């Protein structure tokens, strides 16, 4: 589509400073975007019909190169830290002028879309890119307006991604040539020097994590969610490797979304219109829904092929472990469309505890839930990262620290208020080790974890008697259908009880040490939920 054939408000990108573009391609269908990518030799078709591309130097986000403009709007509201790095408005303006000038003489792809499935909180977005496959990513990941809406649709936020534009750190105030920069005042995100599409997705998530809680009183959440046939909604929080996607992908429950949601006064709603799933070691047996979603229109990133074929080798980590696929939510057979559901009946905090200390299932008080929410604990194990030879505790506040512009305690306080108002049970589930730490114990079987989740969802755990962990204070059920009783108290599974006690005290100490940086902002009720060493 040439510049002259698109609607005037899009064709005239000069209002954004983009002048004399060679061609402007507006709102193209996925099949056309795939054809353009192939004709430009920017990607290849796989045997399943999905498009495969390589994102180049960057195969993941660059959190040290993410900036937020510090101005009158954000100076006293953003929690400035290693993830929210301040930059001046002048710096943003200079880079903005350069990145828009970069498009002179180049083809430009423009897509109107929106975030937030609940229309009360909808935010219209315009995504401008210099590759067709990045526009396909935006089509897959964000919500897609109806054709008749486009004539009257005006973007509230603009995202400009130009991987070919490199910043000059000495002049532009960046750390290196790549950057992702947000201006809440100008309602713009500019991304340069990186083709990794996750920067677009997480840029929008970052702004929603500011706008929705700060302006609308909606709790924004890094979580997956599903709903049962009786309308009971469940929310799953968890860092990478804890089972968030696996446990929420239940063929007997409708998928609301796999990553980003809002908790409003009367709804849980998905921010997105698609999924961005990890592909490493993907198989039809382990993740059938994701496997079958990788078809025509899906976009694979940084995967390789089996020799002399177009069949994807999902086990190959030679480019990155962070291989990804994006596809529209409706590619999942049991997806809920539109992705707006009732208030939650159960909340699950997932952790992969490689120290073998935490119970497979425990119930949290609202105070404990706020403390654990701020902590966002899991543990990496040997073999997942270079140089990691033993379990390593990882804490990411609210299970998504890099995307939180506000202080974590603000999100936790909103969570606690909703938990009390709506009496929602919160379950802490350990999908990690039992009977010892990684290397001596065993990984908790997935069928046990599924049985635990099912028991919580169907109300069986409400009928059980409980005992309390002496260090963490968690309520541990004394029985659970489908799970051996001796597993429920992790101390029982260790041959050396003294070794367990020492390991438990050590992990509790890690929690307490990590929480020190939040203590000054936390209420006494949250602080009271700390482990007792």
C-alpha positions in Angstrom: 0.0 0.0 0.0 1.5 3.3 -1.0 1.4 6.5 1.1 -1.2 8.0 -1.1 -3.7 5.2 -0.6 -3.9 5.2 3.2 -6.1 7.4 5.2 -4.8 11.0 5.5 -4.2 10.9 9.3 -1.7 8.1 8.8 -0.3 9.1 5.4 0.7 12.4 6.8 3.2 11.2 9.3 4.8 14.6 9.2 2.9 15.5 12.4 5.2 13.0 14.1 8.3 14.3 12.3 8.4 11.4 9.8 8.7 13.1 6.4 9.4 11.9 2.9 9.1 8.2 3.6 9.4 6.0 0.5 6.2 4.1 1.2 3.8 3.9 4.1 2.2 0.5 4.6 -0.9 0.8 6.8 -2.7 -2.0 8.6 -1.6 -4.7 6.3 -3.0 -8.2 6.7 -0.6 -10.9 8.1 -0.3 -12.7 4.8 0.9 -9.6 3.1 3.4 -8.8 5.9 4.7 -12.4 5.6 5.1 -12.0 1.8 6.9 -8.7 2.2 9.3 -10.2 4.8 10.1 -13.1 2.5 10.5 -10.9 -0.6 13.0 -8.8 1.4 14.8 -11.9 2.5 14.3 -11.0 6.2 12.8 -14.3 7.2 11.9 -17.9 6.2 8.8 -20.0 6.3 8.8 -23.1 8.5 7.2 -26.4 7.8 4.2 -25.4 9.9 3.6 -22.3 7.9 4.9 -19.9 10.6 7.3 -17.1 9.7 10.8 -17.3 11.2 13.1 -14.3 11.7 16.3 -13.5 13.4 16.4 -10.4 15.6 20.1 -9.9 15.2 22.4 -8.8 18.0 19.7 -8.6 20.6 17.7 -11.7 21.4 16.2 -10.4 24.6 15.5 -7.2 26.4 18.2 -4.8 27.5 17.1 -3.5 30.9 20.1 -1.4 31.4 19.2 0.6 28.3 15.6 1.3 29.2 15.0 4.9 30.1 12.1 7.0 31.4 11.9 10.8 30.9 12.1 12.5 34.3 10.0 15.6 34.2 7.2 17.3 36.2 4.9 14.3 35.7 7.3 11.6 36.7 9.9 13.1 39.0 8.0 12.3 42.2 5.9 9.3 41.0 8.3 7.0 39.3 10.4 4.7 41.5 13.9 5.5 40.0 16.2 2.6 40.1 18.3 0.3 37.9 15.2 -0.6 35.9 13.7 2.9 35.7 16.7 5.0 34.6 16.0 8.7 34.4 16.7 10.7 31.3 16.0 14.4 30.5 13.3 15.6 28.3 15.9 17.3 26.1 17.7 14.0 25.6 14.4 12.4 24.5 13.6 15.2 22.2 17.0 15.0 20.5 16.7 11.3 20.0 13.1 11.6 18.8 14.1 14.1 16.1 16.9 11.8 15.0 14.9 8.6 14.9 12.0 10.2 13.0 14.5 11.7 10.5 16.0 8.1 10.1 12.8 7.1 8.2 13.4 9.6 5.4 13.5 7.6 2.1 12.6 4.4 3.8 9.6 2.2 3.8 7.4 2.5 6.9 4.9 0.2 8.4 2.1 1.6 10.5 -0.4 -0.3 12.7 -3.3 0.9 14.8 -4.1 -1.4 17.7 -5.0 -1.1 21.3 -4.3 -2.5 24.8 -6.8 -3.6 27.5 -9.7 -5.9 26.6 -12.0 -4.1 29.1 -13.3 -1.1 27.0 -13.4 1.0 30.2 -9.6 1.1 30.2 -8.8 0.8 26.5 -5.6 2.6 25.3 -5.2 3.1 21.5 -1.7 2.6 20.2 0.0 3.3 17.0 3.1 1.2 16.2 5.5 2.5 13.6 8.3 0.1 12.4 10.8 -0.2 9.6 10.3 -4.0 9.0 7.1 -5.8 8.0 7.6 -8.6 10.5 7.7 -6.2 13.4 4.3 -5.0 12.3 3.2 -8.6 12.2 4.3 -8.9 15.8 2.2 -5.8 16.7 -0.8 -7.4 14.9 -0.3 -10.7 16.9 0.3 -9.2 20.3 -2.0 -6.2 20.7 -5.8 -6.1 20.4 -7.1 -5.6 16.8 -9.7 -2.9 16.1 -12.6 -3.7 13.8 -12.3 -2.2 10.3 -15.0 0.3 10.9 -13.2 1.7 13.9 -10.2 2.7 12.0 -11.7 5.8 10.4 -12.3 7.4 13.8 -9.5 5.8 15.8 -7.0 8.2 17.2 -3.8 6.9 18.9 -3.2 7.9 22.5 0.3 6.4 22.6 2.8 6.0 19.8 5.6 3.4 19.6 8.4 4.0 17.1 10.8 1.1 16.6 13.9 1.6 14.3 16.5 -1.2 14.8 18.7 0.4 12.1 18.9 3.7 14.0 21.9 3.8 16.4 22.3 6.3 19.1 25.6 8.1 19.8 26.1 7.6 23.6 28.6 10.5 23.7 25.9 12.9 22.4 22.6 11.3 23.0 22.9 10.4 26.7 22.4 6.7 26.3 24.7 3.9 27.7 25.3 2.4 24.2 23.8 2.5 20.7 20.6 0.7 21.6 17.8 2.2 23.7 14.2 2.0 24.7 12.9 5.3 26.0 9.5 6.3 27.4 8.0 9.7 27.7 4.8 9.7 29.8 4.3 13.4 29.1 4.5 13.0 25.3 2.9 9.5 25.4 5.6 8.0 23.2 8.0 5.1 23.3 11.0 5.2 21.0 13.2 2.1 20.4 16.4 2.1 18.5 19.3 -0.2 17.8 17.5 -3.4 18.7 15.1 -5.5 16.6 14.0 -7.6 19.6 10.2 -7.3 19.4 9.8 -7.9 23.2 10.9 -4.3 23.7 7.7 -3.2 22.0 5.5 -5.5 24.1 7.2 -4.6 27.4 7.3 -0.9 26.6 3.5 -0.9 26.5 3.3 -3.1 29.6 5.5 -0.5 31.4 3.3 2.4 30.6 0.2 0.4 31.7 1.9 -0.4 35.0 2.0 3.4 35.5 -1.2 4.6 34.0 -3.7 2.0 35.3 -2.7 2.0 39.0 -1.8 5.7 39.2 -4.7 7.1 37.2 -7.4 4.4 37.3 -7.0 2.5 40.5 -6.5 -0.8 38.5 -4.0 -3.3 39.7 -1.7 -4.2 36.8 -0.3 -7.7 37.0 2.5 -9.8 35.4 0.5 -13.0 35.4 -1.5 -15.5 33.5 -5.2 -16.2 34.1 -7.9 -18.7 33.2 -11.6 -19.4 34.0 -13.5 -22.5 34.7 -16.9 -23.6 33.3 -18.6 -22.1 36.4 -17.0 -18.7 35.8 -14.4 -19.0 38.5 -11.3 -17.0 37.6 -7.8 -18.0 38.6 -4.6 -15.9 38.5 -1.1 -17.4 38.2 1.9 -15.3 39.2 5.4 -16.6 38.6 8.8 -15.8 37.2 10.3 -17.7 34.3 10.6 -21.5 34.8 8.0 -21.7 37.6 5.2 -23.1 35.5 3.0 -20.1 34.9 2.2 -20.9 31.3 2.0 -24.7 31.8 -0.4 -24.5 34.7 -2.7 -21.9 33.3 -2.9 -23.8 29.9 -5.7 -26.1 31.0 -7.9 -27.7 28.3 -10.8 -27.7 30.8 -10.6 -24.0 31.5 -10.7 -21.0 29.2 -7.4 -19.0 28.8 -7.9 -15.3 29.6 -4.3 -14.6 28.8 -0.7 -15.8 29.4 1.2 -12.7 30.7 -0.4 -9.3 31.4 -3.7 -8.5 33.1 -5.6 -5.8 35.0 -7.7 -6.3 38.2 -10.4 -3.6 38.1 -13.4 -3.1 40.5 -15.5 -5.7 38.7 -13.3 -7.5 36.2 -10.0 -9.2 35.3 -8.9 -8.4 31.8 -6.1 -9.2 29.5 -3.9 -6.3 28.3 -3.0 -8.1 25.1 -4.5 -9.8 22.0 -1.9 -12.5 21.7 0.7 -14.6 23.3 4.5 -14.4 23.3 5.6 -17.9 24.4 9.0 -19.3 24.9 9.9 -22.1 22.5 13.0 -23.7 23.9 12.6 -27.5 24.1 8.9 -27.1 23.0 7.2 -30.3 22.1 3.6 -31.3 21.1 3.5 -33.6 24.2 4.6 -31.0 26.7 2.8 -27.9 25.4 0.2 -29.0 22.8 -1.6 -25.7 22.7 1.5 -23.6 22.0 2.8 -26.2 19.6 -0.4 -26.1 17.5 -0.5 -22.3 17.6 2.7 -22.1 15.6 1.1 -22.0 12.2 0.5 -19.5 9.4 0.5 -16.0 10.8 2.7 -16.9 13.9 6.1 -15.3 14.2 9.0 -17.3 15.4 12.2 -15.5 16.6 15.7 -16.8 16.7 15.0 -20.5 16.1 17.0 -22.8 13.9 16.0 -25.7 11.6 16.9 -29.3 11.4 19.6 -29.8 8.7 18.3 -29.4 5.1 14.7 -28.9 6.2 12.3 -26.2 7.2 11.4 -28.0 10.4 12.2 -26.1 13.5 14.7 -27.5 15.9 13.2 -26.4 19.2 16.0 -27.9 21.3 18.7 -25.8 19.6 20.0 -23.0 21.9 22.8 -21.9 19.5 21.3 -18.5 18.9 19.6 -18.0 22.3 17.7 -19.9 25.0 15.1 -17.1 24.7 13.6 -18.4 21.5 10.0 -17.0 21.1 6.8 -17.2 19.2 4.0 -14.6 18.9 0.5 -15.5 17.8 -3.0 -14.1 18.2 -4.9 -15.3 21.3 -7.6 -16.9 19.2 -5.0 -19.4 18.0 -5.6 -21.1 21.4 -8.7 -23.2 21.0 -10.1 -22.5 24.4 -9.2 -18.8 24.6 -11.7 -16.4 26.1 -12.6 -13.7 23.5 -13.1 -11.0 24.5 -10.6 -11.5 27.3 -12.6 -10.0 30.1 -13.5 -12.2 33.1 -15.1 -12.1 36.5 -13.2 -11.3 39.7 -10.7 -14.0 40.9 -11.7 -16.9 43.1 -8.1 -18.2 43.6 -4.7 -16.7 43.2 -1.5 -18.8 42.8 2.0 -17.6 43.5 4.4 -20.0 41.8 8.0 -20.5 42.8 10.6 -23.0 41.7 12.4 -23.4 45.0 15.7 -25.2 44.2 16.6 -25.3 47.9 13.9 -27.8 48.6 12.6 -25.7 51.6 9.1 -24.5 50.6 6.0 -26.7 50.8 4.4 -27.9 47.5 1.3 -26.0 48.6 0.6 -23.5 51.4 -2.1 -20.9 52.1 -1.1 -17.3 52.7 -2.7 -14.6 54.8 -3.2 -11.2 53.1 -0.2 -9.9 54.9 1.9 -12.9 53.8 0.6 -12.5 50.3 1.8 -8.8 50.2 5.2 -9.8 51.6 5.6 -12.6 49.1 4.3 -10.5 46.3 6.9 -7.8 46.9 9.6 -10.5 47.3 8.7 -12.4 44.0 11.0 -15.3 44.9 12.2 -18.2 42.7 15.6 -19.9 42.3 17.7 -20.6 39.3 19.5 -24.0 39.1 22.8 -25.2 37.8 22.9 -25.5 34.0 20.4 -22.7 33.2 23.0 -20.0 33.1 26.8 -20.0 32.6 28.7 -19.9 35.9 25.7 -21.1 38.0 26.9 -24.3 39.8 24.4 -24.3 42.7 20.9 -23.0 43.3 20.7 -19.2 43.2 17.9 -17.2 44.9 16.2 -14.7 42.6 13.8 -12.0 43.8 11.8 -9.9 41.3 9.3 -7.6 43.1 5.7 -8.2 42.1 7.0 -11.0 39.8 8.0 -8.3 37.2 10.4 -5.8 38.7 11.8 -4.5 35.3 8.4 -3.3 34.2 7.2 -1.5 37.3 7.5 2.3 37.2 5.9 2.7 40.6 7.3 1.5 43.9 6.5 -2.2 44.5 4.9 -1.5 47.8 2.2 0.5 46.0 1.2 -2.5 43.9 1.3 -4.8 47.0 -1.0 -2.4 49.0 -3.5 -2.5 46.1 -3.3 -6.3 46.1 -3.8 -6.5 49.9 -6.8 -4.2 49.7 -8.5 -6.3 47.0 -7.7 -9.6 48.8 -9.5 -8.3 52.0 -12.4 -6.8 50.1 -13.1 -9.9 48.1 -11.8 -12.6 50.5 -9.7 -14.3 47.7 -7.5 -17.2 48.9 -3.8 -16.9 47.9 -1.9 -20.2 47.4 1.9 -20.4 47.3 2.9 -23.4 45.2 6.5 -24.7 45.0 7.1 -26.4 41.6 10.7 -26.9 42.5 12.5 -29.5 44.7 11.6 -31.7 47.6 13.6 -34.2 49.7 16.6 -32.0 49.4 18.0 -29.2 47.3 18.8 -29.4 43.6 21.4 -32.2 43.2 20.2 -34.3 46.1 16.4 -33.9 46.1 13.8 -34.5 43.3 11.8 -32.1 41.3 8.1 -32.2 42.4 6.2 -34.1 39.7 4.0 -32.1 37.4 1.0 -34.4 38.0 1.3 -33.6 41.8 1.3 -29.9 41.1 -1.7 -30.2 38.8 -3.5 -32.2 41.5 -2.7 -29.4 44.0 -4.0 -26.7 41.7 -7.2 -28.7 41.0 -7.8 -29.2 44.7 -7.6 -25.5 45.3 -9.8 -24.6 42.3 -12.6 -27.1 43.2 -12.6 -26.2 46.9 -11.1 -29.4 48.4 -8.4 -27.5 50.2 -11.0 -25.4 52.0 -12.1 -28.6 53.8 -8.6 -29.7 55.0 -7.0 -29.1 58.4 -3.7 -27.1 58.4 -0.5 -26.8 60.4 1.9 -23.9 60.3 5.5 -23.6 59.2 7.5 -22.4 62.2 9.8 -20.1 60.1 7.7 -18.8 57.2 4.4 -19.0 59.0 2.6 -20.5 56.0 -0.5 -22.7 56.6 0.2 -26.2 55.2 -2.7 -28.6 54.4 -2.2 -31.9 56.1 -3.7 -33.7 53.1 -4.5 -33.1 49.5 -6.1 -35.4 47.0 -3.7 -36.9 44.5 -0.6 -36.0 46.6 1.3 -38.2 49.0 0.8 -36.8 52.5 4.4 -37.1 53.5 5.3 -34.6 50.7 3.1 -31.8 52.1 5.5 -30.9 54.9 8.9 -30.5 53.2 10.8 -31.3 56.4 9.4 -34.8 56.3 10.9 -35.5 52.9 14.5 -34.8 54.0 16.5 -37.6 55.5 18.7 -35.2 57.5 16.2 -33.0 59.4 18.9 -30.8 60.8 20.2 -30.1 57.2 16.6 -29.0 56.3 16.4 -26.7 59.3 19.7 -25.0 58.3 18.6 -24.7 54.7 15.3 -23.2 55.7 16.9 -20.6 58.0 19.3 -19.8 55.2 16.5 -19.2 52.7 14.6 -17.2 55.3 17.7 -15.0 55.8 17.8 -14.3 52.0 14.2 -13.2 52.1 14.9 -10.8 55.0 18.0 -9.4 53.4 16.2 -8.8 50.1 13.3 -7.1 51.8 15.5 -4.5 53.5 15.3 -2.2 50.5 11.5 -2.1 50.7 11.2 -1.9 54.5 11.0 1.9 54.7 7.9 2.0 52.5 6.2 -1.1 53.8 3.4 -1.0 56.4 3.9 -2.8 59.8 1.3 -5.4 58.6 3.5 -6.3 55.7 6.7 -6.4 57.8 4.9 -8.7 60.3 4.8 -11.4 57.6 8.6 -11.7 57.3 10.1 -15.1 58.1 11.2 -15.7 61.7 14.9 -16.6 61.8 
